[in-house]
Amino acid sequence: MVYLDPPYGIKFGSNWQASARRRDVKDGKVEDAAREPEQIKAFRDTWELGIHSYLSYLRDRLIVARDLLTETGSCFVQIGDENAHLVRTLMDEIFGPENFVSQIAFSTTAGAGSFSGGTNVLSSVNSYIIWYGKSLEVTKYRQLYRQRLEGGAGAGKYTTAELQDGTHIPASAAPDTQPLRLLRYDNLTSQTTRTGQTTVFPITVGGKTTRPSTGGWKTNRVGMDRLIAARRVRPTGRTMSYVRYFDDFPAFPVTNNWPDIGGVQSRADPKVYVVQTATSAIQRCMLMCTDPGDLVLDPTCGSGTTAYVAEQWGRRWITIDTSRVALALARQRIMGANFPMYLLTDSDQGKLKEAEVSGQPRVGGASTNDVRHGFVYERVQHITLKSIANNPDIVEGMTRDQIDAAIKKHADFETLLDRPYKDEHAVRVAGPFTVESLSPHRSLAFAGGPDEAASETSSEVAGEQQPDAPQFEASILENLAKAGIQNGLKGERIVLDSIEPHAGTYLQAVATQKVREGDSGGSADGIPLRIGIALGPQYGTVSQGFAASAVKEAVVAGDIDLLCVLGFAFDALAAEVTEADGVTVETSRAGFAEVAQERAFGKIKMLLVRMNVDLLMGEDLKKTGAGNLFTVFGEPDLEIRREADDVVVELHGVDVYDPTTGAVRSRDTDRIALWMVDTDYNGDSFFVRHCYFTGGGDPYKRLKTALKSEIDVDAWAALYGTVSRPFPVPSTGRIAVKVINDYGDEVMKIFEVDQ
């Protein structure tokens, strides 16, 4: 299954969220505009040509979705009414109109709008989910049901009541002093060829004899006799009708109209993202077309709702997003979530429950707890005309209780796939998952080959043809010369006297520091420093490899005292350039004046400098001030200490750059979303062995509440703070600590720990 929830329309500010803590985003407000280079590029690629670019963006992703789907798989696209018709036409082109399954309408708000709010025509309260299968003939489909309630949905035609003596009266006139059964009269005939049929014959009920005027009865004479004996046939007007009781099937099938799906109002899983989707909508789609153990893909992660629902219902999942804020939110949401523990069919407890509800002997063999065998679900009895007509136990002269018992004995059951049985003595948390990132890349054909032009998508071509691309480097260097580089903690700034172009692969320019009397900086004898400028990618992150290559190029140049690597975002390991690269990394906790002393030992200082994304936004957005265009990107302030035979990590803070204001908060833990420790780092992959949360939001709070009768209060308190729990000395001799702020920026440090 693939589920896409792309932006509904072509608005820049309404689909982004700049911080994990703040979701009251308003379209058109400068402070709410996207502040991530990847999102700015995504917006420009997607909407540069208006609706044409928007549809090209969707087309590229839908083609990949189609290719990834198995033959029985399904693709869902959630969209508003503004572009629903265009998206359906596009999906017709990609999947083929013969593979269209349904267009589902669901309610997103109960409000009807107002003239003061700008609604001066018929208000829209629905969104749509457009469903296509890879191959309709074999598309996996599981029927879902909604509960039928008296006077509610699915019960509109049950307007007659049967009293204890068998009298039928209008339900509105039924007395409240005695029990009654709601019922409706249903059609007893079918459209069939009359010649040679065994379903055309007269019947007599209540002294009235009739035969079908057209077609035939829905059963033969034997079946009709059983229906009459079960008191299920009633004269109505000139014909006979089948008596269908409300409790024959207290459920009704889910169709493509979902008025019961509302907005995100759950206290157990509250809204954390500006365009968060209701879990019930995705849940219903997932249960209709997948089984436990199936794989679900959502390339529009947002707040991680699809991953959250997939985790709850035992599906494997992959979710993707260009926004670091979205990924930080999704990670927090899943790690802090708790789910019901459903009984597995392939478990000892599940086999006992299955035998209990089905009335069949317990399945033997060893249990493997394999989720792919599914859950044990609730069932609801479904009494039909066919089951009564074929019931051999029904004979003339039975009492009402005997009739009901015989009918229930042979009735069918429907499985309620959204109501598995729960283990009330257990609460489940999310299983292991990985967070992986890819640097911006493109797979190119051989130069000059026949497939060279076709190897790029339309969005990539549009991105390369951006009118400001050739001036990007010149613009950055021009602003750098005016603004200098700000040090967040000490208030120091590198002021540049001149910037000269440099013909290098990674170094674009070499600048000379302006040293005035009383300023810090410069060498010990007052000679201005030579500063190499390495400009990272216009869209994307500065990788560790880029930083290391820039260092080597600066060493080869021979006259570089300080290397400044400029980027809009940095890989978590960008600062981990080793001594073999001839560099020590400068953080914002130290001053610039130490550069000269480091240079004497034949090493080069490197500063990671965060560029303000206002440099990408154009003149329509307010600048944050020249002093904050280029700011040193700090590292976490961590303390590693030994307590007896164990190791403890304490987070004192990190220099957090706030892209909405351009300010830098030093030694501040309030804006840290979470920090994690790999207590036995292998040098290859970061495994989250400890995870802690700080600041204003506690994702573990709901989980802690759900487990309040079974937890150690002190242990839970340790998960929300800046000091880790003690852990053994790592066998590898190294630990790694990763810190993530509310804007999704990641910084990772590796520490050696003596055995």
N, C-alpha and C positions, 0 to 999 in steps of 0.2 A: 504494500500500500504506500502511495505517495500522497501527502497532504500539503498543499500550498495555500498560504494565507498572505498573498502579496498586498502591497498598498492598494487601497480601493480606488484611489484617484491620483491626480497629478498635482499634489501639493507638497511643498518642500518641508515645512515645519511640522506637519501634523502626524508624520509617521516615524519620528525619531524621538529618542529619549536620551538626554545628555548625561543623566546621573542615575545610579541605581536607587537613590533615595527619593527622587522627585519625579512624579509621573503626571503632575498637572500641567501638561504641555499645551500651549495654545498656538495655533497656526498664525504665522505672520510676526510673532514676537522675536526680536533679535536674540534674547537670552535663551530661547527655546529652540533655536535652530541647531541643526546637526553640527557636532564639533569633532567628528572623526573623519580623517581623510578618506577612508574607504567608503564612508557613507556619502560624502560629497561627490566622490567619483561615481558611486552608484547612482546618485541622483542625476548627475550630468549625463551619464551614459543612458539612463533610463528615460529621461524626459527632455533631452536636448531637442528632439523633433516632435515634442508633444505626444499625442496618442500613438503615433507611428513608432516612436522609440519604445514606448511603454509595451506595445504589443510585440515588438521585436525581443524585448527583454523576457517577456513571458514565453514567447515561442521557443527561444533557446533552451529555457529550463524545462519546458514541457516535452521537447524532443528528447532530452536526456532522461526525463522521467519515464517516457514511453519505452525507451531502450532498456532501462533498468528493471522494469516490471517483469515479473513472470507472467506466463500466459493467463493465469487465473487472477492476476493482480488488478487493482483499481487505482485510479488517480482522481483526487478531489481538489477542486479549486474553490476557495471561499472568496466571494466578491460582493460588492455592493451593486445596487440596481443601476448605478451610473454607467458601468461598463460590463454588466453581466451579458448583454447581447453580443458584445464584441468578443468577450472571452469564449463564449460558447461557439461562435463561428470559428475562432482560432482553434479550439479543441476539435471541432469537426474536421478541420483541415489536417490536424496532426494524428488524431486517433481514428478518424473516419466516422461519418455520421451513423454508420451501422453499429458502432460500439458505444453509442450514447446510452446511458442507463437512466439518469433522472436529473432533474433540476429541483433541488430541495429549498424550500423557503422556511426560514426560522426567524423568530422574533429576537431582536437585539435590544429593544427598548419598549417600555409600555407608554412612554410619553407621546402625545399627539402633536407636539409643536405649538407655536404661538406666533401671532403677528409680531409681537415685540422681539421674538427670537429669530425673526427672518423667515418664518414659515408662512407664506401667504397663499399656498395651494395645498393640495392633498398631501399630508405628511407621510413620510416613509418610515416604517418601523421594522422592516425586514431586511435581512441579508440573504444571500443565496450560496448554496454549495452545489457546484456543477460536477457531476459524477460521470466518468467514462471508464470503461473497462479496456484492458489490453485486447481481449478477445471476448466479446459478449457471450458467445455460446458456452464458454467454459468459465466465465467469471464467477469467483467464489461469492456466494451470497448466503447469509444467515438471517432468517426472519426474526425481527424483534417485535415485542408487544408492549402496549401501554395498558396500565390498569384502568378498568372501566368503573366509574363511580356513578352512583345514582345522581341524576341531574347534571352530570358532567359530560366530558367528551366521550363519544361513543355510546351514550345512553339516551340520545334524543328521541328515538322511536319507541322506547319502552314506556308507553303512556297508559297501559292497562294493568290492572291489579287483579289477582286471583285471591279470593277469600278462602277461609278454611273449608267451607262447604262446596268449593268449586265454582262459585259464582264469579263472573268477570264483570268488573265495573271500572270506570275511568279512575286512573291513579289519583287524580286531583280530588276525587270525591271519596277516596278510601278513608275509613275511620282510623284513628290512631290507637284505638283500644284493643285491636286484635292483629295478630301477625298476618302478613300477606306476602305474595310473590309477584314481583314485577314481571311483565311479559310483553311481547309484541307478536303481531300476526305476520307471518312470512309466507312467501309464495310457495305453493305446493305443486305447481306445474312447471314443466320445462318445455322448451321449444324442441320438439322432436318430430320425426316423420311418423304419421299415424298408421300407415300401412304395415301390417304384420307386427305391430308393437304389442308387448305384453303389459304396457302401462296405460292403456286406454280402456277403462271399465267404469261402471257406476259404483258409487259408494254411498252409504247411508249413515248419517250421524245426526243425533238429536231429532230424529223423525224427518230429516230432510235428505233427499236423494239427489245426487248431482254427478255429472261426468265432465271431464275437461272439454271446454268448448274448442280450444286449439291446443295442439301439442299433446302431451300426456302427463300423467302423474310422475313425480320424481322417483317412484319406486314401483315394484310389481305388486300383485295382489297379496302375496304373503307378507311383504314388508308393510303394505298399507294396513293389513289387519293388526300387525304389531303396533303401528303408530296409533291406531284407534284404541287398542287395548291399553296403551300407555297414556291415553287421554291427551294426545298431542294433535288431534285434528278437530277443527272447530268451524262451523258454518259462518261465513262472513259474506253478506250480500248474496250474490248469485252463485258463489263458488265456495270451495273449502280452503282453509288456510292452515298452515303449520303453526303450532304454538311453540314459540321459542322463549324460554325463561331467561331472565337476566343472569341468574347464577349458572346457566348452562356453560358459559364461558366468560368469566369475569375479567376478560382482557380483550383487546382488539389490536389488529396488526398496525404497526407503524407504517405510515405512508410518507409521501414527500412533502407533507405540510406539518411543520413542527412548531405549533404555537406555544407549546409548553417549554421551549428552550428560551431562557431569558439571558440577561447580561451576567457579568461576573459579580455575584453577590455573596459567595460562600465565605463564611467566617473561617472555615477550616482551611481554605486555600484562597486568601483574599487577593484582590487586584494589585499587582505590583508593576504593571507595564501599561504604557499609555494606550496601546492598541491590543491589549490582551484578549484572547478568544475564550469564550466560555468552555469549560471542560466538557460539559454535557454534549455539545455539538460534535466535538471531535470524538468523544467516547462512542456516540451512536454510530458514527461512520466506521470507526475501528471495529466495533463489535459486529457490524453487518458484513464486513468483507475480509476479516482476518480471524485466525485461531490463535490460542496461546502458543508462543514460540515463534510466530511469524515476525518478519522484519518490516518496520515502519520507517519511512524517510520523510523528514520535513526540512526542506532547504530554506524555509523562512522561519527560523527559530523563534524570534521575538522573546517572549518570557519563558519559552520552553514548555508550553502547554501540551503539545503533542508528545514530547518526551515524558512529561509528567503522567499523562494518561496511559501511554504505552507501558511505563514502569508499573503503574497500578494494576493493569490487566495482563501482565505477564508476556508482553510483546517485547521483542528486541527493537532497539531504536537507534537512529542516527539523526542528528539535527545540526543545521548549519546556519551561520549568520556572519555578516561582515562587521557587525557592531560588537565591540568589546563589552559595552554596557549590557547588551542583550545576553551575551554568553555568561557574564558575571551573574546576572540575575537568574538565569536558568540553572547555573551551577548551585547557587545558594538555595534556590527553590527545591531542587531535587534532593540535595543533601539534607535539607531540613524537613523533608516531607515524611509523613507516616501514612501507611496504607493498611487496609484490612488484610488479614491473613486468610486467603481463600483456601478451601479444602481442595487439594489436588486429587484427581481421579487415581493417579498412580502413587498413592500413599496409603498406609495402613488405616489411618483415620478416615481418609476419603473412601476407601473400599467399604468400610463398615457403614458409612453414611449412604453410599450409593445403594447398598443392599437394603437399607432401611426404607429409602424413599421409593425404590423401584419394586420392592417386594420380591426381588430375585435373590438367589443364593450369592454369598460373597465371592468375589473373584479371587481365585487362589494365586499362588506365585509370589515371588519376592517383589517388594515395592522399591522403585528407584527414584521416586519423587521427581519424575520428569514432567516439566510443565507442559510439554508438547502434547501430552495426553489430555490436557484440559482440566477444568474444574468440575466439581459436583454442583449442579445447578438446581434451583427450585423448579418445580413443575406445576402446571395448572391444568385441571381437567377440562377437556374440550368435548362436550356432548353435542353430537351432530345428528341430523336426520338420518344419515346413513348408518351411524352406530346403533340407533334405536331400531331401524328397519331390519338390521341384520342380527339383532340380539335374540338368541334362542331361548332365553329365560323368561321372556315376556309372554304371558298368556292372559286370556280373558278372565276377569273376576279378581284380579289382584288389588290389594289396597294401595293407597298412595305411597306409604312407606315402603311396601314391597316393590312397587314400580321403581321408585327412586333408587333403591338398593341394587336392583337388577341393572338399571341403566348405568350407574356408576361403576359397576363391576366390569362392564365391557367397554367403557368409554376410553377414548384416546387421551393422551397427555401432550401438552406443548411445553418445550423447554424454554425457560426464561433466562436467556444468555446474559442479561444484565443483573441477575440476582443469584450469584453463586453463594453457597453456604460458607459461613465464616467460622474460623476458630476464634471464639470469644476470649480465649486465654492467651492470645498472642497478637502482637502488633508488628507489622512488617515495615522495614525501612528500605531505602533504595539499595540495590545491589551495586557491585563495582562498575564504574564506567570511566572512560578516559576522555580527556580534553586535549585535542590535537589542533595544531595550527599549521597552515601552509603559507609560505611566503608568496607574494604575487609572482606568477610565472605564466608562461604561455608555451604550448607545444607547437613548434614551427616545422614546416616541411623543409626539405632540402632547398637551398637557395636556387631559384630559377626552375625548380621542378614544376610539373603540371598541377600539383595540388597546393602550391604555395599560396595562391590567393584565397583558396577555399579553406585554409587551415585556421583562419581567424573568424570569430563570430562578429556579427554586426555591431554589437556593443563595444568590442575591442577596437574595431575600425573607427567607430565614432570617438572612442577615447583618445586614439592616436591623432585624430584630426581636430582636437580641441584648439581653439584659436589662440589660447594663451600658453600652449605647451612650449613653443620655442623661446618665449620670454621668461619662463619659470626660473631658470638659473640666474639670469641677469636680475630679475626682480628680487630674488632672495638676497643676492650679494649687495644690491643697492640698499635694501632695508637693513641688512646687517651692518653696513658701514655707518648708517645713521643711528641705529639703536644700540649697537654693541651687544654684549652678552651679560645677562644679569645673574648674579649668584644669590640664590634664594635666602640663605641663612644669614650671611654677614652683610648683606646689602652692598656687596662689592660688584663692580661692573668692569668688564674688559672694554675699554674704549679703543676703537681702531683708528689709526692715523691714515692708513692707506690699504687698499686691497688690490693685489695684482693677480691677473690670471695665471694659472699654472697648468701646463700641458701634461696632465696626468690622467690615469684611468679612474682613480678614486678621489684624488685631490683636485678640486676645481680652482682653488685660489690660495694665495699666501698673503697674509696680512701682517702689518706691523702694529704693535701695541703702542698706543699713545700714553705716555707716562708723564703726568704732571706732578709738580711738587706737592708732597703730602699724600699722594695716592699710593696704594699698594700695587704690587706687580712689578714687572721688570726684573732684570738680573741683579745680582749683588752689587755690581759696579754701575748700576743705573742704565745699562744698555737696554733699549726696548726689546721685547721678545718677538721672535718670528713665529707666527701662528698659522698652522695649516688648516684649511677649511675643506672638510669632506662632506659633501651634500648627499644625503640619503635620497631614497626614491620619493617622487612627487606623491604617489599614492602607495601606501604599504608601510612596512616596518623595516627598521634597520636591523639586520641580522648580525649574529656573532661573526660570521664569515666576512661580511662587509667591513665591520670594525677592524678585524685582524688584518685584512688586506690594506685598509687605509693606513694602519700603523706601519706595516712593512714598507709601503710607498713613502711614508714620511721619513722613515729611517734611511732609506736609499737617498732621499733628497739631500740629507746631510746638514741642512741649515734650519731645520724645524725644531723649535723649542717646545711648542705646545700644539697638540692636535685637537681640534674641535670637530666632532662628528655631529652634524646637524640632521635631525629627523623629526617627523611628526609623531612617530611612534617607534618604540624600541622593543625588540625581542627580549624575552626575560633573561636570556643569556648573553645579551650584547656586551655587558660589562665584564664578562668572564674571559677576558683576553689574557693569556698566560704570560709568564716571564719569558717564555721562548719567543714571543712576539716582540720583545724589547719594550715593554710598556708597563706602567703601573697606572691604575685607574684612579682619577681624581673624582671625589664626590663633593657634594655641596657642603659637607661638614668641615672642609678645610679651605684655606684661602688660596688665592692665585700666587701669592708671593713665594710659595715653596717650589715653584717650577725650576728655578735656577739651581737649587741644590740637587734636585733629581737629575737635572741635565748633566751635572758634573760626573755622575756615575754612568753616563752613556745610555741613559734611558729617556724615553719621551713620555711626558704627561699626556693623558687623554681625558677630555671632557665630553660627556654625552650631553648635547644641548637640544632641548625640546623646543621646536618651532611652534609658534602659535598658529592655529589653523585659520586665523583671520587672514593670513598670507594667501590662503586659497580662496577665500570667500568673495573677493571682489569689493568694489567700492560701496555696494548697497548696505553692507553691514558695518556696524559701529566698531571701530578699532578699540582695543583694550589699553592702548597707550604704548608708545614706542619702547618704553623701558621693559615691557613684558613680552616683546615679540620673540626673543631668544632667551630661554631660561635654562640653567643647568638642571638636568634631570637627575635627581638624587637617588641614592640607594637606601635600603632599609637600615635603620640604626639598630643593630642586633647585638646582644650580649650572650656569649656562650660560657656557661660555667659548670663546674663539677659539683655535685652534691653526693658525697660518699662515693659509691661506685656507679652512679648514674650521671646523665647529662641533662641540663635544663637550658632552654632557650627563652630569652626574654626580648620582646619587641618594644623598644623605646619609642619608635615612630618611623616615619619616612617622609621625605620631602614630597608632598602631594601638590601637583600642579592642577589648579582649577581652571579648565579651559573656558568656562563661562565668564570668568572675571579676569583671567590672566594672573591671578595671585598664586603665591606659593606658600604653603603652610609647612613649616619645618617642625620636626619632632611632634607630629600630630597623628594620633591613632584614631581619632573620631571618624575620619573619612576613609578608613580602611574597611573594605567589604569583608575580607577574610584573609587569613594567612595560614600557610600549611607547612608542614615539616616532613621531609623524607628522612627518617631516622637512620637509614642505611643506604645512602645514595651510591648507585653503581656506576655513575659517570655517563650513563646512556639515557635512561628514562626516569622521570620524576614520579615516584609512587607516593600518593597521599596516605601517609600513615597516621599523621595527626592533623586535625583541622580545627581552627579557632576563629571566632567571630568577635568583632569589636564594633564600636560606634553605636548608632541609635537603633539599629534593627537586629533582632535576635532570631534567625531562622529556626533555631532549635527550640524556640519557645513552645510552638504547637506540639512538637514531638514530645517535649518534656511534660506538657500538660496531659497528653494522651497516656503517658507511662507513669503518671505521678504516684501510683501505688506500688511501683516496682523498681524505683530508681534510687540511686545514692545521690542525695542532694548536692553534696560536696563535689562529687564527680561531674555532675552536670554543670555546676558553677565554673568548673575548671575549663569547660569548653567555650566559655564566653569571657575572654580576657586576653591579656598580653603576655602571660607567662605560661609556658608549656608544662605539661605533666612530665615528670622524670622518665627517662628512657635509657636502656642499656647503651653502653659504648658501641658504636657501629662496627661490624665486622670488617667493613670496607675501609674504615678509618676516616670516612667523610659523611657529612650530613648536608642536606640542601634545604634552604628555607625560601619559600615563594610568598610574596606579598602582593595582593591585588587591591587596588583602590576602587572607589565607587564609579570611576570612569572606565573601569576595565583594564587599566594599565597594569602590567605584570612586571615585577622585578624579582630576580632569583639570585641568591648568593650561596656559594658553596664554601664550607668550612672544613678544615682538617681537624680531627679530634684524636688526640693521643690515646693509645691503648692503655 
